[in-house]
Amino acid sequence: MKTLPLCLALGLAAPALSAAGPNAVDAALKQRFDGDRTGACAVAAIIDGDRVERGMFCADASRRIGPDVAFEIGSVSKTITGALLAGLIAEGRVTLATPLAEVLPSGTTVPSFEGQPITLRHLLSHTAGLPALPPGFAPANMADPYADLTEAQLLDGLGKVQLAAAPGSAWEYSNFGAMLLSVAVSRIGGQPFPELARQRVFAPLGMDATHVGSAPAGTVDALGHRSSGDVVPGWTFAAALAGVGGVRSPLDDMVRYVQAQLGQGDAATVAMLQAAQAPMGNAGQPMAMGWMIAPFNDRDIFAHEGGTFGFSSFVAFDRVAGRGVVVLADTALTDLGGLADIGLPLLDPSVPVGAPRRLQSPPQALLERMAGDFLIGDSLPATLRQRDGALYLQAAGQPEFKLGYDSEGDFFPEALDALLTPDADGQGFTWMQGGGAMPATRVDAAAKAPSADAASLPPAADAAPLADFIGSYPLMPGFALRVFEQGGQLRAQATGQGAFALDAGGPDRFTAAAVGIVLRFVRDDAGRVERLELDQGGQTLGGARE
């Protein structure tokens, strides 16, 4: 259910769509997925006023889905939780300022910071200061990670948290916080999340096939797939926790959901959904009640992505233009950048569509350059070997496995969802898995050795003055990354988005693991930083320093 900053996931690899017309959705899906190595099947819809245009495409021509199957929508479920809370607030049951402790079972230990409590507002806006997952989270079955997590275990984990800062002071995406909010909404509403959602959202909008848990009669749940094409089990949640990511829905039901966000449908439900669109401030990422607010072509859009181990989703709408988009896929694509590279072009045809990742044979020179010993993160030794025209990775204490190669210049394991993006100089790579990024640095004899000219070489990132990197780097028209120093640490902030910390990961290289970003700074012949390259989700953007 990992979510990345929306605008940073946008690639520039393909031409923009022509103006929307007949079969525009089919054309866009084909452009994005035709021949894609994942074999993903996707359905999508453009909602433009009273007009709806739908499309469907399978990368491997299997047609394994139909327009009526239900997909896991993952973290898009959080927008439903936010709407339910908006309705409960309108009824006077709570306010955004209500402390979490007041709605949880008596005796629950809820952390605070110097007397400042966690409130419902903090959970909605991901500013409670909670970790991504509960302390001690240890799934019995990693393929279905939330299946055995109970409400009691969730609340027990809350008592083990110590806040490092005041709630509301910083944005950090937290599924832990979203599960607590789901529990809170269930308790405030007096019913488990699935029943509240059915009565207050699904039924009034005619979303009859949307569900949590078992599918209703006549509805077929799609099978989920890893990016390798392997079928994976669906995710299950305890009823009270399901607001974090437990909803399944077919395309037409999600179209009704977006139409209601734009003012069409049952009046009371529309009012509740639109109340949840109220901005909640910006402590690092502009948020509404469950929605992320993102600048997009001189206006704001509301959007959320979702990702489970077998599905991907993207839902967004532009209130000013009266236009929305839904994209649902039966494949886990988070580590490949998600669905923003098709969702945003459908929302606005001036945005370029992402390119499919097609299988290729890696260049022999690249294989030879990559072979060697590396340190992934701070503590995991790993070796890359090349033989018979392929690259093999072996981490310490683990078996060796073969890496495939695709048209985006990335390697990937054939047995799990992950991505290995080589550095241009061969001195390292970035390992993407689960939405996070870990830098890997070469540690073998092939690494650049000190020489008599070492004094003239660019300093390592942790030794270089932070001022070397400070500046603004335009990545595309109207969208720049500002790099600055705060409190002795380098930080970055994209146009209209929240700032995030950067950690040194090698010479002129920084990472933001929480959002899956790697920054590489490029110096000129005089040793001055002149540009940066940003890697995220297997895509690269670059910009000259201003």
N, C-alpha and C positions, 0 to 999 in steps of 0.2 A: 504493500500500500504506500510505498515511498512516493513522495511528490517532489519534483524538481522545480526550481524557479521557471516560470512559464516561458518567458521570452528567451532565456538562455538555451532552451531546447530547440530553437528554430534554426534550421539549416538553410544553406544557400546553394544547394547542389543542382537544382533543376530549374527550368523556366517556369514562370508563373502560369496559372490557368488563364485561359481566355475567359471573357465574360460569361457568367453563368447562363447556360442554355440547356436544351434537351440533352439528357445523359451526362450532365456535368459531373455528377457524383460518381457514376460508373467510370468516367474518363479519369477522374482524379485518383480513384482507388487503383485503377489499372496502372497509372503512371507511378504510383508509390509502391505497389506490391508485385507487379508482374515479374516473375522470376526470382522473387525474394527468397533467400536461402532458408528462411524460417518456415515457409509453406503456410504462412498465416492466412486465415480467412477473416474478412472484415465486412461489416455492414455500416452504412452511414446515411445520414439525412441532413439536408439543409432545410431549415425552417425560415421562410421569408414572408412575413405577414401571414396571409391566409394560405400561401402556397407551400407545399412540402415536396421536396424531391429526394428520392431514395436511391440507394445503389448497393451493390454487393459484388465482392470479388474475392477469389481464392488464389493465392500465389501459385499453388501447385495444381490448379484446375480440378481439385477433388470434389468441389461443391458439397463439402461435408456439413455445411450449415444451410439453413433456410432463413427467410426473413422473419419467421415467427419464433425461433428458438430463443431461450433466455440465457443471457450472458451474466457472469459475475461482473458487477460494476465497480467492485473494490471501494476505493476511498471516495468515490462520488456519493456513496451512501452517507457520508458525513454531511452533505448538504441537506439531506432529508432530516437528519438529527437536528441540524440548525433550524430548519423550518418548524419542526415540532416544538422546539423550545420557544421560538418566536410566538407560536400560538398559545403556549402556556403562559408566557409573559403577558400577552394581550388579555388573557382571562384573569390576570391579577394574582396568579399563584406564586410567582417569584419575580425577581428583576435580574438584570445582568449583574448587579452588584451583590446578589445573594451569595454568601460564602458557601463553598462546596460542603463544608462540614455540616451545614444546617440541613442538607437534603440527603446525606448518607446515613446509614444506620447508626444509632446511638452507640457510642464507644469506639467508632472508627477513628484512628489516629490520622490526622490530616496535617501535613507540614505547613509551616508558615515561615516568614522571614522577618525577624525583628518585629513581630506582632502584626505583620501585614498578611492577611489570609489569601488563599487561592479562591477566586470567585468564578461564577459561571462564565463571565466575560473572558477570563483568562483561559479557560478551557476551550472556548469557541475560537479564540484568536491565536491559539498555540503560543501563549505567552506565560503559562503557569510556571515555567522553569522545570518541568518534569522531563525525565529521560524519554527516549523514543519508545522503549518497552519497559514493562515492570521489572524491578530488581528481582533477580533469580529466575527470570523467565527461561524455562527449559522444556520445550515441547517434547512429548513422548514420540511424536511422529512429525518430523520436519516437513513432510509433504503436506500436512494439514495442521499447521503450527498452532492454531488457536482452539483446536477441537477440545482439548482437555483443560483449558483455562476457565476456572470458575469465578463467579463474582467474589466469593470469599477470598480466593487467592489474589485477585486483583486488589482488593482492599487491604489485604495483608501487605502486599508490596508497597502500597502507598505509605504505610507506616514506616517503611525503611528508607524513605527518601529524605534527604537533607537539601533544602534549597540553597543555592549559592548566591542568589540575588533576589531582589524583591519581585514578586509576581507582577507582570505587566511591563517589565523593563526591557525584555529582549524576546525575539521570536525564535522558536525552535520547534519544528514540526514533531508532534508527539502522538503516536498511536495509543500510547498509554493514557494520555489526557483525553483522547477521543473516546476510548472505552469507558473511562470514568464519566464523561459527559453522557454517554449512552445509558449508563446505569442511573445517573442523576435524572435524566429525562423520564426513564421508566418509572422511577419512584415518584417524581412530581406528578406524572400523568396517571399513576395508579394502575398501569398495565405494562407488560413487557414491550420492548421496542417494536417487535413485529406487529403486534396488535394495534398499537398506537399509529404506526405508519399505515397499516391497512385502513383503519377507520378514518384517519384525518387527511391522508394524501392519496393513497392508491385508489380506494373506492370512489371518492368524489370526482377524481379525474378520469375514471374509466380505465385505470391501469390494472386490469383484471388479471393479467398474467405475471405481474411483478410480485415477488415473494421473498421471504426469508425461510430457509429450511426446505421442506418438501414442496415440490411444484404442484400447483393446483391442477385439477383435471383439465386435460386438453393442452397443457403446456409441456414442452420438452426442453430440458436443460441441455445446453451445448456442452460438449466435452472440451476441457481446457488442454492446452499444449505448452510444453516448453519451447524455447526458440529452436531447439534441435528437432522439433516435430513430435517428440514423445508425448503420449497422453499422460496427464497427471490428474490426481483426484481433486474434486472441488473442496473448497474451504467450508468449515462449519464453525459456528459460534454459539456460545450460550446465549439464550434469548435476550437477556438484558444488555449484553455486550455487542450485539449485532449491528448497532448504529455506526461502528467503526468501519465496516466493510462487508457486511453480510448480505446485501441485497442482490438479487438476480432480476434481470429485466430484459424483455425483448426490445427491438428497435422502436416499434410503434408506440409502446408504452413510454419510452424515454422521449419520444417526440411530443407526446401529450404533456410530459413533465416540463419540457422546455417551453412549449406553447403557454403553459400556465405561468411560467416565470415572466413571459412577455405580455401577460394580461388576458389570455384566452382560457376559458373553462369556468368551472364552478367558482362563483364570486367569493365565497368565504375562503376557499382554499387558495385562490389567487391572492387574496389579501394577506394571508398568512405567509405565502411564499415571498411576496414582495416586501413584507416587513422584514424578512430575513436577509434582504439585500442591503439593509442599512449599513453603511461603513462603520467599522468598529475601531478606527484609529490605525496607526502604523508604527509598530514597535520593531520593525524589521521586514515586514511583508504586509502590505495593505490587505485587510480582511473584511469580509462581511460575515454573516452568521453561517459559517460552513463553506462559503465561497472565497476563493482568492480573487482579488481585484488587481488587474494588470493593465498597464498602459499599452495601447495598441493603436498605431496610426492616429495619434493625437486625440484619442478618447480612451475611456476605460471600458474594459470588458470584464465579465464575471466568468470564471472558469474553474474547473477542477479535473485533474487526471486521476485515474485509478489503475492499480496494477496488483494482481495476485500472482501466484506461481503458474497460472494457466491462462490468464485473461488480461486484457488491457482495455481501458476506456478513456474517452475524452469528451467532455461536455462543456460548451461555452455559449454565451449569448451576449449580444450587444443591444442594450435597451434603446439607445438612440436610433439605431438603424432598424430596430424591430426584427433582428435576424439572429438565428441560433444554429448550432450544429451539434450533432451526436455522432460519435464514431465508437464502435464496439468491435473488438477482435478476440478471437478464440485462442490467442497465443500470448505468452508473457514477453513483452517488448520493453520493459522498463530499462534494462541495461543497454538497450540499443537506442534510447532516446524517447521511448513512448510513442504517442500518437499525435503530438502537437504538430509534427511536420506534415500531417495530412489534415488535421482538424483546423488549424489556423488558415490554411489556404481555402478550405471550404467556407470558412466564416468570411474571409475577404479574398477574392480571387487575385488581388495584386500580390499576394504573398506566394513565394515559390514553393512548390511541392517537393518533399524529400525524395531522394532516389532509392530504389530498391537495393538491398545488399545481395549481390550475386556472388556465387562461389567462383573463386579464381585460384590459379596456382601461384604461390608466392614467388617473387623473383629470387633467384639463387643468391644474388648479392645481399639481399635483405636477410635471408636465412643465415648466411655466414656472419653478417654484422650482429645479428641478435644472439647468436650462440654464446653462452658463458654463464657465470655465476652471478646471482643478484640477491639483494635483500629487499623483500616486499614489506612495506611499512617499516616498523622499527625492529622487528624481531623474527621474521619468517625467511630463512634462507631458501633459495630456489635455484634450480639449474634449468637453462634452456639448451636443448641439443637439437642439431639439425642432421637429418639423414633422409635419404631417398626422396628428396624434394619436399620435405615437410618439417615442421617445428614441433618439438615435444617439450612439455613442461613437467618438472618433478619438484614439488616442494618437499622440504625436509620431513622425513618420516611418512611420506605418502607415496603411492604408486605413480609412475610416469603415465601421462596421457597425451594423446595426439591433439594438435591444434589445427583447426581449419583456417582458411584465409578468405576474406571477401573483398569486394570491389571498393570498399571504403578504406582499405589499407589496414584493416584490423585482423588480428588472430582471435580465435575463439575455441574453447574446449567443446568437443563433440558430445560430452556426457553431462554437461550442466550449463545453466544460464550464466554466462560471464563473458567478458571481453578483455582482450589484451591489446592496448594501443601502443605501438612502439614510439619512442622519442625519435626525433629526426636525426640526432647524432649517434644513436645506437648505444648511448650510455645508460639507458634506463627504459622503463615502460610504465604504463598505468594499468592497473588491474581494476576493472569495474565489475562489481557483483552486488546484487541486492540494492541497487541505487546508490551505493557508495563508491568512492574511488580511493585506491591505495597506490602511492607511488612506489616504484621499484628501482633501486639504484645498483648499477654494476659494481661488483666487489672483486672481480677476478683480475688477472694480470693484464687483460685486454683493456682495462680501464685506463683513462688518460693518465700517464705517469708524470710526476713533477719533472721539470727540466730546468736548465739554466735560465730559460725565459719565463719561468713560472711567475715571476713578479709581474709580468705584463698580462697574464691571463686574468679573465674576470674572476672575482672572488666567489667563493661558495655563498649560497643564499643566506646561510646563517651567520656569515661573516661580513657580507656586504652591507654598507649603510642602507637603512631602509629608504633613505631619500633617493637612492638610485632608481627606485621603482615607482615613486609617486608621480601621478599624472592622470590624465584622462585619455582613454583609448577608444575611439569610435569603432564599433564592430559592424554597424550597418547604419543607414540613414535614420537619424532620430534615436539611436540606441547606442549608448556608450557605457564603458566600464570605468568607474573612477576608482583609483587605487590610492589609499592614503594611510597615514600612520595615526594610531590612537592608543595611548597607554603603553607605548613601547612595542606594539604589535601591528603588523601590516593587515589592512582590511580592504575589502572591495565592495562596491555598490553599483549595481546596474541601474540604468534609468528607470525611475519609478518603483524600484524594488528596495528591499531592506539590505543593510550592510551585513557582511559575513566575514569571519576571521579567516586569515590565511596562515597556514603552517608551512615552514620551510621543508622542502622535500628533495634538496639537492642543489647543485649550482644553478642559480637564477630560476629556480623552479619552486612553486608553491602549490599547495592543495587545500581544498575545502571539502573534506571527506563527507560531511553531513549532506552536501548537495551534489556530490559526485563531480566536482570540478577540479581540473588541473590547469594551472597557468604556467606558461613558459615565457620568460622574458628574453628577448633577442638583443644583443649588443652590436654596435657598429665597430668599425676597425679601430676606433679610438677608445673602445671599452664603455661607451655610453649606451644605456638602454634606449633603443629606438622604437621597439614595438613589442607586442605580446601576442601569444597564441593561446586561445582558450579551448580546452577539450572538455566535452561533456556528452555522455551518452553516445560515444563513438563519432561525434561530429566536432568539427574544428572551426572556430571563427578567429580572425586575426584583425589587428588594428594598429596603426602607427600612433606613437605617443605624441600628445599635444602639450 
